[in-house]
C-alpha cells in the first residue's frame, strides 16, 4: 500500500532500500529484474504500509500514570487538570521522564508508528530526547512552555521572556537538520496558557527555522469563552488576527469551533489534529458539535493523535470513521481510505515532512511497517484497506 499520489496497491509488491532511503517500489518481478540485492527479506505474508504518524501524543506523564485518573471522576475540565493531571506531571523526575519517553516510543513502534509529534508537556527535554533517541523513532518534541503567569503576584514580563527564551534555546540545541530523527519544535501548551507575545515568538521562530508550531485549542467551550471574555473574539479569530496561523501550525482538538473559525483554518492552511479516543473519554461532545467532516470537505489537513491514551493508531482510525458516520447518519463519511491518509500522508504534510515520509516512494525515507497477516485479526484478507 504505497499511499503515493495514485494510491497504488501492489498485490505482489517489493521495495528496494539502500541505506535509509527507498530506491524503488513496484511489483516483485520489476524490482528483481532491476536490482541485485545484497539481502532479500521475504515479506510475502505482510501488508506493507508507510510508517504511521501520531500527530499528538504525551510521551511524558501519561505513560507512567495511565489509569490513575478515574474515568468516572466528578470534575470539570479545569478541576481535572489542576487537581489530578498536572500534579502528577509536576512530580515526575528527570529519570521518570526519560523512561516515560522511551516507553511511549516503544509502544508506538510496537503498533506501527514511526514518527510522532509531542504534545508539549515535557519538563526535562534533554532527558526525553535521550530516551526516545535510543529507540530509533522519528519525532518532533518541545519543552513545556507556559508564558501566562497565573501566580498570586504575577510578573508577566518575566514569564513571557522566560517562555520565549526556552523556545529559542530548544530549537538551537535540537535542530531539524541533517536528517536528525529527533528535533525540537516551538510547542505551546495552548488553551489560554500563553499570551500573544509568546504565540508571535513561536510562529516567528518556526518560520525562521522552517519548523512548525503545535498547541492545544478548544476541546471544550471554555476556550472560546475565555477568548471572548478577554478579546471579544473566538480563539481561531484571535490567532488569525495575530497572524500566527499557517501551514506550519498544528492545532489539536478543535471540537468547539464555529463555521467562521473553520473558514479561517482553511484559508490559512492550518492543520487540525483529531484525537478521537481522547475526545470520547474526555466528553468533548465531538459527535454533537465537532466539525471534522466539514473541515475535511473544506480542504483542511486532518491528522490523528492518540493524546495520552492507547498508542495503537489503527484503532484511532476505526473510532474516527465509526463516530462520524453515526453522528452524521451517513455511511459515506470518512471511509477507510481517508482515515489511512490521516495517519500517513496527511501527518507528513502537517509535520512538514511530506518530502521524506508519509508514502512509499523512491527517494523517501524507508519508514515502513510490515503488518503480519498471519495474525488472526488480519484474516480473511478480502479488502486490504478496510
C-alpha positions in Angstrom: 0.0 0.0 0.0 2.0 2.9 -1.3 -0.1 5.9 -0.3 1.5 7.8 -3.2 -0.4 10.3 -5.3 -2.0 7.4 -7.2 -2.7 5.4 -4.1 -1.2 2.3 -5.7 -1.6 -1.1 -4.1 0.8 -3.8 -5.3 -0.6 -7.3 -4.6 2.8 -8.8 -5.2 5.0 -5.9 -4.4 8.6 -5.2 -3.4 10.7 -2.3 -2.0 14.3 -1.7 -2.9 16.1 0.0 0.0 19.5 1.5 0.1 20.8 2.9 3.4 17.9 4.9 5.0 16.0 5.5 1.7 13.7 3.8 -0.6 15.3 3.3 -4.0 12.3 1.8 -5.8 8.8 0.4 -5.4 6.9 -1.9 -7.7 6.0 -5.4 -8.4 8.3 -8.1 -7.2 9.1 -9.1 -10.8 10.0 -5.5 -11.7 12.2 -4.9 -8.7 14.0 -8.2 -9.0 14.8 -7.5 -12.6 16.2 -4.0 -11.9 18.2 -4.7 -8.8 20.6 -7.3 -7.4 20.1 -7.3 -3.7 22.8 -7.9 -1.1 20.0 -9.0 1.2 16.4 -10.1 0.5 13.7 -10.2 3.2 10.7 -12.3 2.4 7.6 -10.2 3.1 5.1 -12.3 1.3 2.8 -12.7 4.3 2.8 -9.0 5.2 0.9 -5.9 4.2 3.4 -3.1 3.9 2.3 0.5 4.6 4.1 3.7 5.2 5.1 4.2 8.9 2.2 5.6 10.8 2.3 9.2 12.2 1.0 10.1 15.6 0.4 13.8 15.4 -0.3 14.4 19.1 1.0 12.3 22.0 2.0 13.0 25.5 5.2 10.9 25.9 5.7 12.1 29.4 3.4 11.9 32.4 0.7 9.7 30.9 2.8 6.6 30.0 3.7 6.1 33.7 0.5 7.1 35.3 -2.2 5.7 32.9 -5.3 4.5 34.8 -4.5 6.8 37.8 -7.3 9.1 36.9 -10.7 7.5 37.4 -12.9 7.6 34.2 -16.0 8.5 36.2 -14.5 11.4 38.1 -17.0 14.1 39.1 -15.0 17.2 38.0 -15.0 19.7 35.2 -12.0 20.1 32.8 -10.3 22.8 34.9 -10.5 20.8 38.2 -9.5 17.6 36.4 -6.3 19.4 35.1 -5.4 21.2 38.3 -6.3 18.5 40.8 -5.5 15.3 39.0 -3.4 15.7 35.8 -0.9 18.4 36.5 0.2 17.4 40.0 1.3 14.0 38.8 3.2 15.6 35.8 5.0 18.1 38.1 6.1 15.3 40.4 8.0 13.4 37.7 11.8 13.5 38.0 14.2 13.7 35.1 14.7 9.9 35.4 10.9 9.4 35.3 10.5 11.5 32.1 13.4 9.7 30.3 11.9 6.2 30.9 8.4 7.5 30.2 9.5 8.8 26.8 11.3 5.6 26.0 8.3 3.5 27.0 6.0 5.7 24.9 8.3 5.4 21.8 8.4 1.6 22.2 4.6 1.4 22.5 4.2 3.4 19.3 6.8 1.4 17.4 5.1 -1.8 18.5 1.9 -0.8 16.8 3.4 0.7 13.6 4.0 4.4 14.5 7.4 5.5 13.2 7.0 9.3 13.7 5.3 11.4 16.3 4.6 15.0 17.4 4.9 15.5 21.1 2.1 17.4 22.9 4.5 19.9 24.5 4.3 19.0 28.2 7.9 17.9 28.6 9.7 19.2 31.7 13.2 17.8 31.1 13.8 18.0 27.4 17.4 16.7 27.3 16.4 13.5 29.2 13.4 13.0 27.0 15.5 13.3 23.8 17.9 10.8 25.2 15.1 8.3 25.9 13.4 8.5 22.5 16.7 8.6 20.6 17.6 5.1 21.8 14.6 3.6 20.1 15.2 4.9 16.6 11.8 6.5 16.3 11.4 9.8 14.4 9.8 12.7 16.2 9.4 16.4 17.0 9.5 17.4 20.6 9.2 20.5 22.7 9.5 21.7 26.3 6.6 22.8 28.4 6.1 26.5 27.6 3.5 28.4 29.6 4.1 32.1 29.3 1.0 33.2 31.2 1.8 33.9 34.9 -1.2 32.8 37.0 0.6 33.2 40.3 -0.8 35.4 43.1 1.9 38.0 42.4 2.4 37.7 38.7 5.5 39.1 36.9 4.1 38.8 33.4 7.1 40.3 31.6 9.5 37.8 33.2 7.2 34.9 32.4 7.0 35.9 28.8 10.7 36.4 28.5 11.5 33.0 30.0 9.0 31.3 27.7 10.4 32.9 24.6 14.0 32.1 25.7 13.1 28.5 26.2 11.6 28.3 22.7 14.7 29.9 21.1 17.1 27.7 23.0 15.5 24.3 22.3 15.4 24.7 18.5 19.1 25.7 18.5 20.1 22.7 20.7 18.0 20.2 18.8 17.9 21.5 15.2 15.8 19.7 12.5 18.8 19.5 10.1 21.0 16.8 8.5 18.3 14.2 8.7 18.1 14.2 12.5 15.3 11.9 13.6 14.6 13.8 16.8 14.3 17.6 16.7 12.6 20.4 18.6 9.6 22.5 17.6 8.2 25.5 19.4 5.3 23.7 21.0 2.9 25.7 23.2 0.6 24.1 25.7 -2.1 26.3 24.2 -5.6 27.0 25.5 -5.2 30.2 27.4 -1.8 29.5 28.8 0.3 31.7 26.5 -0.1 35.5 25.9 0.1 37.0 22.4 3.8 37.7 22.7 4.6 34.0 23.1 2.4 33.0 20.2 4.1 35.6 18.0 7.5 34.5 19.0 6.7 30.8 18.5 5.5 31.5 14.9 8.5 33.7 14.1 10.9 31.0 15.4 9.1 28.3 13.4 9.1 30.4 10.2 12.8 31.3 10.6 14.0 27.7 11.2 11.5 26.1 8.8 9.7 24.3 11.7 6.2 24.0 12.9 4.1 25.2 15.9 1.8 23.0 17.8 -0.8 23.7 20.5 -4.0 22.5 22.2 -7.1 24.5 21.4 -10.9 24.4 22.1 -11.5 20.8 23.3 -14.3 22.4 25.4 -16.3 25.6 25.1 -14.2 27.0 28.0 -11.5 28.1 25.5 -13.9 30.1 23.3 -15.5 31.6 26.4 -12.1 32.7 27.7 -11.1 34.4 24.5 -14.5 36.0 24.0 -14.3 37.5 27.5 -10.7 38.7 27.1 -10.6 39.7 23.4 -14.1 39.9 22.2 -13.5 37.2 19.6 -13.1 33.4 19.4 -9.7 31.6 19.7 -9.1 31.0 15.9 -10.3 34.5 15.1 -7.8 35.9 17.6 -4.9 33.8 16.3 -5.8 34.8 12.8 -5.7 38.5 13.7 -2.3 37.9 15.3 -1.1 36.3 12.1 0.1 33.1 13.8 -2.0 30.6 11.7 -0.5 28.9 8.7 0.5 25.6 7.0 3.2 25.1 9.6 0.8 25.3 12.5 -0.9 22.2 14.1 -3.9 22.8 16.4 -5.1 19.9 18.4 -8.8 19.0 19.4 -10.8 21.9 17.9 -14.0 20.3 19.0 -15.7 23.7 19.7 -15.1 25.8 16.7 -17.7 27.5 14.6 -18.1 28.0 10.8 -16.2 31.3 10.6 -13.3 29.7 12.5 -13.3 26.8 10.2 -13.1 29.2 7.2 -10.0 30.8 8.8 -8.3 27.5 9.3 -9.0 26.5 5.7 -7.9 29.9 4.3 -4.6 29.8 6.3 -4.0 26.1 5.6 -3.6 25.4 9.3 -3.6 21.8 10.2 -6.2 20.2 12.5 -5.2 17.3 14.8 -8.0 15.0 15.9 -7.6 12.7 18.9 -10.8 10.6 18.8 -10.3 8.4 21.9 -9.3 11.4 24.0 -12.4 13.3 22.8 -14.7 10.5 23.7 -13.1 9.8 27.1 -12.9 13.5 27.8 -16.5 14.1 26.9 -15.7 16.9 24.4 -19.1 16.5 22.7 -17.4 15.8 19.4 -20.2 13.8 17.9 -22.7 16.7 18.7 -20.6 19.8 17.8 -17.4 18.6 16.1 -17.0 19.8 12.6 -14.3 17.4 11.3 -16.2 16.1 8.3 -17.0 19.7 7.3 -13.3 20.6 7.9 -12.1 17.8 5.6 -14.6 18.9 3.0 -13.2 22.5 3.3 -9.7 21.2 2.5 -8.3 21.4 6.0 -5.5 18.9 6.5 -6.6 16.5 9.3 -4.1 14.4 11.2 -4.7 11.9 14.0 -3.2 11.7 17.5 -3.5 9.4 20.5 -3.1 12.1 23.2 -2.5 10.3 26.5 -4.4 7.1 25.6 -3.9 4.0 23.5 -1.0 4.5 21.1 -2.3 2.0 18.6 -3.1 4.4 15.8 -5.0 1.8 13.7 -7.6 1.8 16.4 -7.9 5.5 16.2 -8.9 5.3 12.6 -11.7 2.9 13.4 -13.1 5.3 16.0 -12.9 8.3 13.7 -14.7 6.5 10.9 -17.4 5.0 13.1 -18.0 8.1 15.2 -18.7 10.5 12.4 -20.7 8.0 10.3 -23.0 7.7 13.2 -23.0 11.4 14.1 -23.9 12.4 10.5 -26.2 9.3 9.9 -24.1 8.9 6.7 -22.1 5.8 5.9 -20.0 7.8 3.3 -18.3 9.9 6.0 -14.6 9.1 6.5 -14.2 5.9 4.6 -11.1 3.7 5.4 -9.0 5.3 2.7 -9.4 8.8 4.2 -8.6 7.6 7.7 -5.4 5.9 6.5 -4.5 9.2 4.8 -4.8 11.0 8.1 -2.2 8.6 9.6 0.3 8.8 6.7 0.4 11.5 4.1 -1.7 14.0 6.0 0.5 13.5 9.1 3.7 14.0 7.0 2.2 17.2 5.4 1.4 18.7 8.8 4.8 18.0 10.1 6.5 19.5 7.0 8.0 16.1 6.2 6.0 15.2 3.1 9.2 15.0 1.0 10.7 12.5 3.4 7.9 10.3 4.8 4.2 9.5 4.6 4.2 7.4 1.5 6.3 4.6 -0.1 8.1 6.3 -3.0 11.6 6.3 -4.4 13.8 8.8 -2.6 11.8 8.9 0.6 12.9 7.5 4.0 12.5 3.8 4.4 9.9 4.3 7.2 7.5 1.4 6.6 5.5 -1.1 8.6 5.1 -4.8 7.9 1.7 -5.9 9.2 1.7 -9.6 9.8 -1.3 -11.2 8.1 -0.7 -14.5 9.9 -2.3 -12.7 12.9 -6.0 -13.7 13.2 -7.2 -10.1 13.1 -5.9 -9.8 9.5 -7.9 -12.8 8.3 -9.7 -13.2 6.0 -7.9 -10.5 3.9 -10.7 -9.6 1.5 -10.2 -5.9 1.4 -6.7 -4.7 2.4 -7.6 -1.0 3.2 -10.8 -1.8 5.1 
